[in-house]
């Protein structure tokens, strides 16, 4: 099984915290769509005819596409790839795009899962992040999608926003519980270089982001979602039974995937490749039927570290037996030695030959991983 990701690199405006690749100009949209079609055709053998079980339109803001444009791309995929009979087809969407008419049109496409970029149900938070939608649109967009018959919905929420109180963060979570959203993707606000947020903090226009506040909000998140019968199946993802993201799980389980579009990444089990993060250059290359790709052949060390990085962020953990069989005794012994101190701190545990990050250690996952990696 495999997945296909299509990167739609357009947004109405730039969120202050975002460092993903996008453009606020739509003048090259048609040329970009043609290039996506060309790349899909040129790379049809990349997945070696593996059945496609997930399609994911990400960005950027894929909901800027019309229903006809989405169908157009889907038709190219269906003609050139072997699709599973039950496919998960996700569209990332901004709340302001999900008007009643737009949702009605999207309901006539093969899309069966929405990922809605709410981020917050509070107006001041949305303005702080320079989100284009309003608090009212955040709420109504979810209801419109549900009214159209979609129940497989996830929303993004951001915590650790400066001056956000515990009560306010709880209110964001309870708004999503009240809306009966079955999956939540919750991320701590991070400051990436070359973003507007980084500049504002550096020039003292915005307050600094606090790890202590983020940790406090994370503990609230874990507690509140558990009380409402959500399963934390990955560090930032919480879902009800039957509503986990199949596409994201495929990444974490090391399945192959094809990334289409500028800046998109692909993985086939032994190498990783990525497209140029420049719309005009991407379009120019595909116009010439050339792939603007850089490829890295992954070493055993790369693959081991990636197995740890993906597995330990999930409820599936990392199998010591898999490490020994796939990578050898040297890697197994290194892992068991390095994990000892984290067991003593109760940040990690071993059950049935599988290593898991404990509830106590989850917020420290990145630090633990850095310690376990094989250099």
WOHU-V93522 format. One record per pair of residues at least 4 apart in sequence whose C-alpha atoms are under 7 Angstrom apart, sorted by the first residue. I is the first residue (numbers start at 0). J is the second residue. D is the distance in Angstrom with one decimal. If there is no record, write none. Layout:
i j d
I J D
I J D
//
This chain:
i j d
0 49 5.5
0 50 5.0
0 51 5.8
0 52 6.1
1 49 6.1
1 50 6.2
1 51 4.9
1 52 6.0
1 254 6.1
1 255 5.2
1 256 5.4
2 51 5.3
2 52 5.9
2 53 4.7
2 54 5.9
2 246 6.7
2 255 6.8
2 256 4.6
2 257 6.4
3 53 6.4
3 54 4.9
3 55 6.3
3 256 5.6
3 257 4.8
3 258 6.0
4 54 5.9
4 55 4.8
4 56 6.0
4 257 6.1
4 258 4.8
4 259 6.1
5 55 6.3
5 56 4.9
5 57 6.1
5 258 6.0
5 259 4.7
5 260 5.9
6 56 6.2
6 57 5.1
6 58 5.0
6 259 6.2
6 260 5.0
6 261 6.7
6 263 6.1
7 56 7.0
7 57 6.1
7 58 4.8
7 59 5.5
7 60 6.4
7 61 5.3
7 260 6.9
8 20 6.2
8 21 4.1
8 22 6.0
8 58 5.4
8 59 4.5
8 60 6.9
9 21 5.0
9 22 4.9
9 23 5.7
9 24 7.0
9 25 6.7
9 59 5.0
9 60 5.7
10 21 6.4
10 22 6.1
10 23 5.0
10 59 5.5
10 60 5.3
11 23 5.4
12 23 5.7
12 131 6.9
14 128 5.7
14 129 4.9
14 130 5.6
15 128 5.3
15 129 5.8
15 194 6.3
15 195 4.8
15 196 5.0
16 128 6.7
16 190 6.5
16 191 7.0
16 194 5.9
16 195 6.6
16 196 5.3
17 194 6.5
18 191 6.6
18 194 6.2
20 59 6.9
20 262 6.6
20 276 6.4
21 59 5.3
27 31 5.9
28 32 6.2
29 33 6.4
30 34 6.2
30 282 6.7
31 35 6.2
31 282 6.0
32 36 6.3
33 37 6.2
34 38 6.1
34 282 5.7
34 285 5.5
34 286 6.8
35 39 6.1
35 259 6.5
35 260 5.9
36 40 6.4
36 72 6.5
36 75 6.5
37 41 6.1
37 285 6.5
38 42 6.0
38 259 6.7
38 285 6.8
39 43 6.0
39 76 6.9
39 259 6.8
40 79 6.6
43 79 6.0
43 80 6.5
44 48 6.5
48 80 6.6
48 81 6.2
49 81 6.8
50 81 5.1
50 82 5.4
50 83 5.5
51 81 6.0
51 82 4.7
51 83 5.4
52 82 6.5
52 83 5.2
52 85 7.0
52 86 4.8
52 87 6.3
53 86 5.5
53 87 4.7
53 88 5.8
53 245 7.0
53 246 5.6
54 87 6.3
54 88 4.8
54 89 6.3
55 88 5.9
55 89 4.8
55 90 6.2
56 61 6.1
56 89 6.2
56 90 5.0
56 91 6.2
57 61 5.9
57 90 6.8
57 91 5.5
60 91 6.7
60 92 6.2
60 93 6.8
61 90 6.7
61 91 5.9
61 92 6.2
62 91 6.5
62 92 4.7
62 93 6.6
62 96 6.2
63 96 6.9
64 68 5.9
64 69 6.5
65 69 6.4
66 70 6.2
66 104 5.9
66 105 5.4
66 108 6.8
67 71 6.0
68 72 6.4
69 73 6.2
70 74 6.1
70 108 6.3
71 75 6.7
72 76 6.5
73 77 6.1
74 78 6.1
75 79 6.3
76 80 5.7
77 81 6.9
77 82 6.6
87 111 6.6
87 112 6.9
88 109 6.9
88 110 4.9
88 111 5.5
88 112 5.9
89 110 6.1
89 111 6.4
89 112 4.6
89 113 5.5
89 114 6.8
90 110 6.8
90 112 6.5
90 113 5.1
90 114 6.0
91 113 6.0
91 114 4.6
91 115 5.9
92 96 6.9
92 113 7.0
92 114 6.1
92 115 4.9
92 116 6.2
93 97 7.0
93 115 5.8
93 116 5.3
94 115 6.5
94 116 6.7
94 117 6.7
94 132 6.2
94 136 5.7
94 137 5.4
94 140 5.2
95 132 5.2
95 136 6.0
97 101 5.7
97 102 5.7
97 140 5.6
98 102 6.1
99 103 6.2
99 143 6.4
100 104 6.3
101 105 6.1
102 106 6.1
102 144 6.4
103 147 6.9
106 147 7.0
111 149 6.8
111 151 6.9
112 151 5.0
112 152 5.7
113 151 6.7
113 152 4.9
113 153 6.3
114 152 6.0
114 153 4.8
114 154 5.5
115 153 6.3
115 154 4.7
115 155 6.4
116 154 5.8
116 155 5.0
117 137 5.6
117 154 6.0
117 155 5.5
117 156 6.1
118 155 5.3
118 156 3.9
118 157 5.0
119 124 6.4
119 125 6.4
119 156 5.8
119 157 6.7
119 171 6.4
120 134 4.9
120 137 6.2
120 171 6.0
121 125 6.5
121 134 5.4
122 126 6.3
122 133 6.2
122 134 5.2
123 127 6.1
124 128 6.3
125 129 6.0
125 130 5.1
126 130 6.1
132 136 6.2
133 137 6.3
134 138 6.6
135 139 6.2
136 140 5.7
137 141 6.9
138 142 6.8
139 143 6.1
140 144 6.3
141 145 6.3
142 146 6.0
143 147 6.2
144 148 6.8
144 149 5.8
145 149 4.9
145 150 5.9
151 242 6.5
152 180 6.1
152 181 6.4
152 182 6.5
153 180 6.4
153 181 6.6
153 182 4.5
153 183 5.4
153 184 7.0
154 182 6.8
154 183 5.3
154 184 6.1
155 183 6.2
155 184 4.8
155 185 5.8
156 184 6.3
156 185 4.8
156 186 6.5
157 185 5.7
157 186 5.0
157 187 5.7
157 188 6.0
158 168 6.9
158 186 6.2
158 187 4.9
158 188 6.0
158 213 6.4
158 216 6.4
159 163 6.9
159 187 5.4
159 188 5.5
159 209 6.9
159 212 5.6
159 213 4.1
159 216 6.4
160 188 6.1
160 208 6.9
161 206 6.5
161 208 5.9
163 167 6.3
163 168 6.8
164 168 6.4
165 169 6.2
165 216 6.6
166 170 6.1
167 171 6.4
168 172 6.5
168 216 6.9
169 173 6.1
170 174 6.0
171 175 6.6
172 176 6.3
173 177 6.0
174 178 6.3
175 179 6.3
175 180 5.8
176 180 6.3
181 238 5.7
181 239 5.4
181 242 6.3
182 237 5.6
182 238 4.2
182 239 6.4
182 242 6.4
182 243 6.9
183 236 5.8
183 237 5.1
183 238 6.3
184 235 5.6
184 236 4.6
184 237 6.5
185 235 5.2
185 236 6.5
186 235 6.0
187 213 6.1
190 196 6.5
190 197 5.6
191 197 6.3
192 197 5.8
193 197 6.5
194 198 6.6
195 199 6.1
196 200 6.2
197 201 6.1
198 202 6.1
199 203 6.1
199 204 4.9
199 205 5.3
200 204 5.8
200 205 4.8
200 206 6.0
200 207 5.9
209 213 6.3
210 214 6.1
211 215 6.3
212 216 6.2
213 217 6.0
214 218 6.3
214 362 6.9
215 219 6.5
216 220 6.1
217 221 6.2
218 222 6.1
219 223 5.9
220 224 6.0
221 225 6.2
222 226 6.3
223 227 6.5
224 228 6.4
224 229 5.1
225 229 5.3
225 230 6.7
228 239 6.7
229 237 5.7
229 238 5.0
229 239 4.9
230 237 5.3
230 238 5.3
230 239 6.2
231 236 5.8
231 237 4.3
231 238 6.6
232 236 6.1
232 237 6.0
232 313 5.4
232 314 5.0
233 312 5.4
233 313 4.0
233 314 6.2
234 312 5.2
234 313 6.3
234 361 6.9
238 242 5.8
238 243 5.5
239 243 7.0
244 248 6.1
245 249 6.2
246 250 6.9
247 251 6.6
248 252 6.0
249 253 6.3
249 254 5.2
250 254 6.0
251 309 4.7
251 310 6.1
255 266 5.3
255 267 4.6
255 268 6.2
256 265 5.6
256 266 5.5
256 267 6.5
257 265 4.6
257 266 6.6
258 263 4.8
258 264 4.9
258 265 4.8
259 263 5.6
260 274 6.9
261 274 5.3
261 275 5.5
261 276 4.9
261 277 6.2
261 278 6.2
261 281 6.1
262 273 6.1
262 274 4.7
262 275 5.3
262 276 4.2
263 273 5.6
263 274 5.5
264 272 5.6
264 273 4.2
264 274 6.6
265 271 5.6
265 272 5.2
265 273 6.2
266 270 5.9
266 271 4.6
266 272 6.6
267 271 6.9
269 296 6.3
269 297 5.6
270 294 6.9
270 295 5.6
270 296 4.4
270 297 5.1
271 294 5.8
271 295 5.3
271 296 6.5
271 297 7.0
272 292 6.4
272 293 5.4
272 294 4.1
272 295 6.1
273 292 5.5
273 293 5.5
273 294 6.7
274 291 5.6
274 292 4.5
274 293 6.5
275 281 6.3
275 291 5.8
275 292 6.3
277 281 5.9
278 282 6.1
279 283 6.1
280 284 6.2
281 285 6.4
281 291 6.2
282 286 6.1
283 287 6.6
284 288 6.4
284 289 5.0
284 290 6.2
284 291 6.0
285 289 5.2
285 290 6.2
297 301 5.6
297 302 6.4
298 302 6.3
299 303 6.1
299 326 6.8
300 304 6.1
300 373 6.4
301 305 6.1
302 306 6.1
303 307 6.4
303 326 7.0
304 308 6.1
304 372 5.4
304 373 6.5
305 309 6.1
306 310 5.8
307 311 5.7
307 317 6.4
308 312 6.7
308 368 6.5
310 315 6.3
310 316 4.9
310 317 5.3
311 316 4.8
311 317 6.0
311 355 6.1
311 356 6.3
316 353 6.2
316 354 5.5
316 355 4.8
317 353 5.4
317 354 5.1
317 355 6.8
318 322 6.4
318 352 6.0
318 353 4.3
318 354 6.3
319 323 6.3
319 331 6.6
319 352 5.5
319 353 5.7
320 324 6.1
320 352 6.7
321 325 5.8
322 326 5.4
322 327 6.7
322 330 6.9
322 331 5.8
323 327 4.5
323 328 5.5
323 331 5.4
326 330 6.2
327 331 6.4
328 332 5.9
329 333 6.2
330 334 6.1
331 335 6.2
332 336 6.1
333 337 6.1
334 338 6.0
334 371 6.1
335 339 6.5
337 370 6.9
337 371 5.7
338 342 6.3
338 371 6.7
339 343 6.4
340 344 6.3
341 345 6.1
341 346 5.1
341 347 5.4
342 346 5.8
342 347 4.8
342 348 5.5
345 357 6.9
345 359 6.9
346 356 5.9
346 357 5.2
346 359 5.6
346 360 4.0
347 354 7.0
347 355 5.6
347 356 4.4
347 357 5.1
347 360 6.7
348 354 5.7
348 355 5.4
348 356 6.5
348 357 6.6
349 353 5.4
349 354 4.5
349 355 6.3
350 354 6.6
356 360 5.9
356 361 6.0
357 361 6.1
360 364 6.4
363 367 6.2
364 368 6.1
365 369 6.3
366 370 6.6
367 371 6.4
368 372 6.1
//
